[in-house]
Amino acid sequence: MPSTSITIKDDSAKRLDALAERVDRSRSWLANEAIEAYLDHQEWMDRETDAAIAAIDAGATIRVGDEVRELAS
């Protein structure tokens, strides 16, 4: 597994250490989990944004007033 080095804020390091102790995991394990979750979320956001742009480009839009009236009824 590749290795990398990062600099984190003192407060984040303290929080990371406290969490690592509570859950009996290493700082590295927790950092990997956080990075994976962040990447998954960002990739999902990119896919959703691309899909929304494609839908708009294809003409799939509604007027906001129509949507508000529909929600109100």
LOLUMSE-957863 format. One record per residue: residue number from 0; residue in three letters; x, y, z of N, C-alpha, C in turn. Coordinates in Angstrom, 3 decimals, m for minus. Example, Ala and Ser with C-alpha at 12.3 -4.5 7.8 and 13.67 -1.06 7.14 Angstrom:
BEGIN
<mardren 0 ala <13.190 m5.690 7.800> <12.300 m4.500 7.800> <13.200 m3.300 7.800>>
<mardren 1 ser <12.850 m2.250 7.080> <13.670 m1.060 7.140> <12.900 0.030 7.870>>
END
This chain:
BEGIN
<mardren 0 met <0.857 m1.167 0.000> <0.000 0.000 0.000> <0.904 1.232 0.000>>
<mardren 1 pro <0.616 2.193 m0.883> <1.433 3.410 m0.912> <1.339 4.178 0.400>>
<mardren 2 ser <2.370 4.916 0.677> <2.425 5.719 1.891> <2.488 7.186 1.502>>
<mardren 3 thr <1.855 8.032 2.307> <1.906 9.467 2.075> <2.002 10.161 3.422>>
<mardren 4 ser <2.415 11.386 3.394> <2.541 12.162 4.625> <1.684 13.413 4.498>>
<mardren 5 ile <0.944 13.733 5.551> <0.124 14.940 5.545> <0.377 15.723 6.830>>
<mardren 6 thr <0.084 16.994 6.778> <0.149 17.841 7.963> <m1.278 18.191 8.344>>
<mardren 7 ile <m1.624 17.952 9.611> <m2.964 18.275 10.071> <m2.883 19.236 11.247>>
<mardren 8 lys <m3.975 19.925 11.492> <m4.036 20.882 12.592> <m3.857 20.151 13.923>>
<mardren 9 asp <m3.292 20.856 14.895> <m3.070 20.262 16.215> <m4.362 19.706 16.809>>
<mardren 10 asp <m5.437 20.477 16.710> <m6.714 20.033 17.262> <m7.198 18.761 16.576>>
<mardren 11 ser <m7.033 18.688 15.257> <m7.440 17.484 14.531> <m6.608 16.285 14.961>>
<mardren 12 ala <m5.333 16.487 15.182> <m4.461 15.393 15.627> <m4.904 14.881 16.991>>
<mardren 13 lys <m5.260 15.791 17.886> <m5.727 15.382 19.216> <m7.035 14.615 19.114>>
<mardren 14 arg <m7.936 15.099 18.271> <m9.211 14.414 18.080> <m9.002 13.042 17.456>>
<mardren 15 leu <m8.091 12.966 16.493> <m7.788 11.700 15.834> <m7.201 10.709 16.834>>
<mardren 16 asp <m6.288 11.165 17.653> <m5.690 10.295 18.676> <m6.742 9.791 19.662>>
<mardren 17 ala <m7.627 10.696 20.091> <m8.662 10.303 21.046> <m9.604 9.267 20.426>>
<mardren 18 leu <m9.991 9.493 19.181> <m10.876 8.542 18.502> <m10.177 7.204 18.296>>
<mardren 19 ala <m8.927 7.242 17.890> <m8.173 6.006 17.667> <m8.113 5.173 18.951>>
<mardren 20 glu <m7.938 5.842 20.053> <m7.895 5.125 21.330> <m9.267 4.555 21.684>>
<mardren 21 arg <m10.322 5.351 21.482> <m11.676 4.897 21.816> <m12.095 3.678 20.999>>
<mardren 22 val <m11.753 3.669 19.709> <m12.214 2.580 18.842> <m11.149 1.513 18.619>>
<mardren 23 asp <m10.029 1.679 19.288> <m8.924 0.709 19.208> <m8.474 0.470 17.764>>
<mardren 24 arg <m8.275 1.575 17.062> <m7.760 1.549 15.692> <m6.588 2.513 15.597>>
<mardren 25 ser <m5.783 2.347 14.573> <m4.640 3.250 14.383> <m5.076 4.554 13.726>>
<mardren 26 arg <m4.246 5.574 13.870> <m4.496 6.842 13.184> <m4.558 6.607 11.676>>
<mardren 27 ser <m3.677 5.753 11.184> <m3.627 5.462 9.756> <m4.925 4.822 9.286>>
<mardren 28 trp <m5.458 3.877 10.048> <m6.704 3.216 9.674> <m7.834 4.236 9.604>>
<mardren 29 leu <m7.924 5.096 10.628> <m8.968 6.115 10.649> <m8.815 7.092 9.489>>
<mardren 30 ala <m7.592 7.501 9.202> <m7.364 8.432 8.092> <m7.773 7.792 6.770>>
<mardren 31 asn <m7.447 6.517 6.578> <m7.855 5.818 5.361> <m9.372 5.743 5.242>>
<mardren 32 glu <m10.056 5.450 6.341> <m11.517 5.410 6.329> <m12.099 6.769 5.963>>
<mardren 33 ala <m11.547 7.835 6.542> <m12.039 9.188 6.262> <m11.802 9.571 4.804>>
<mardren 34 ile <m10.643 9.235 4.288> <m10.325 9.549 2.893> <m11.255 8.782 1.955>>
<mardren 35 glu <m11.477 7.505 2.232> <m12.386 6.703 1.404> <m13.795 7.294 1.414>>
<mardren 36 ala <m14.282 7.681 2.597> <m15.624 8.263 2.695> <m15.695 9.577 1.924>>
<mardren 37 tyr <m14.661 10.398 2.034> <m14.631 11.669 1.320> <m14.626 11.442 m0.189>>
<mardren 38 leu <m13.785 10.537 m0.651> <m13.709 10.253 m2.088> <m15.031 9.693 m2.610>>
<mardren 39 asp <m15.648 8.770 m1.857> <m16.945 8.216 m2.265> <m17.974 9.327 m2.409>>
<mardren 40 his <m18.008 10.228 m1.431> <m18.972 11.327 m1.462> <m18.714 12.260 m2.641>>
<mardren 41 gln <m17.460 12.619 m2.867> <m17.127 13.529 m3.962> <m17.441 12.903 m5.315>>
<mardren 42 glu <m17.147 11.609 m5.458> <m17.451 10.933 m6.714> <m18.962 10.871 m6.938>>
<mardren 43 trp <m19.736 10.635 m5.878> <m21.192 10.634 m5.986> <m21.685 12.018 m6.402>>
<mardren 44 met <m21.135 13.071 m5.767> <m21.529 14.440 m6.119> <m21.217 14.740 m7.583>>
<mardren 45 asp <m20.060 14.298 m8.050> <m19.697 14.511 m9.458> <m20.680 13.813 m10.391>>
<mardren 46 arg <m21.040 12.559 m10.071> <m21.997 11.826 m10.908> <m23.355 12.513 m10.916>>
<mardren 47 glu <m23.821 12.936 m9.759> <m25.122 13.601 m9.664> <m25.114 14.936 m10.400>>
<mardren 48 thr <m24.033 15.674 m10.285> <m23.923 16.947 m10.988> <m23.923 16.734 m12.489>>
<mardren 49 asp <m23.150 15.752 m12.954> <m23.129 15.439 m14.389> <m24.511 15.027 m14.884>>
<mardren 50 ala <m25.222 14.219 m14.087> <m26.566 13.784 m14.478> <m27.534 14.966 m14.525>>
<mardren 51 ala <m27.421 15.869 m13.569> <m28.298 17.039 m13.548> <m28.027 17.946 m14.745>>
<mardren 52 ile <m26.772 18.145 m15.063> <m26.417 18.977 m16.216> <m26.933 18.330 m17.503>>
<mardren 53 ala <m26.779 17.017 m17.621> <m27.273 16.315 m18.808> <m28.793 16.442 m18.921>>
<mardren 54 ala <m29.485 16.347 m17.791> <m30.943 16.478 m17.806> <m31.351 17.884 m18.230>>
<mardren 55 ile <m30.668 18.880 m17.731> <m30.967 20.262 m18.112> <m30.688 20.471 m19.594>>
<mardren 56 asp <m29.546 19.954 m20.053> <m29.200 20.073 m21.473> <m30.241 19.392 m22.362>>
<mardren 57 ala <m30.873 18.332 m21.840> <m31.888 17.604 m22.605> <m33.268 18.259 m22.486>>
<mardren 58 gly <m33.347 19.348 m21.739> <m34.604 20.070 m21.622> <m35.476 19.670 m20.453>>
<mardren 59 ala <m34.961 18.860 m19.560> <m35.742 18.402 m18.408> <m35.701 19.453 m17.296>>
<mardren 60 thr <m36.458 20.501 m17.483> <m36.527 21.549 m16.473> <m37.986 21.855 m16.164>>
<mardren 61 ile <m38.213 22.418 m15.003> <m39.549 22.892 m14.653> <m39.414 24.301 m14.098>>
<mardren 62 arg <m40.490 25.030 m14.188> <m40.480 26.370 m13.627> <m40.664 26.259 m12.118>>
<mardren 63 val <m39.939 27.044 m11.379> <m39.984 26.978 m9.921> <m41.396 27.234 m9.409>>
<mardren 64 gly <m42.107 28.168 m9.990> <m43.471 28.442 m9.551> <m44.365 27.229 m9.638>>
<mardren 65 asp <m44.221 26.445 m10.706> <m45.016 25.221 m10.873> <m44.708 24.223 m9.765>>
<mardren 66 glu <m43.442 24.076 m9.443> <m43.033 23.130 m8.414> <m43.554 23.559 m7.045>>
<mardren 67 val <m43.492 24.838 m6.754> <m43.971 25.330 m5.478> <m45.463 25.102 m5.348>>
<mardren 68 arg <m46.222 25.372 m6.400> <m47.664 25.127 m6.366> <m47.979 23.648 m6.169>>
<mardren 69 glu <m47.198 22.794 m6.809> <m47.414 21.358 m6.676> <m47.133 20.906 m5.246>>
<mardren 70 leu <m46.089 21.409 m4.649> <m45.774 21.041 m3.268> <m46.814 21.568 m2.295>>
<mardren 71 ala <m47.375 22.725 m2.578> <m48.352 23.342 m1.691> <m49.701 22.634 m1.736>>
<mardren 72 ser <m49.978 21.912 m2.804> <m51.297 21.271 m2.921> <m51.327 19.897 m2.287>>
END
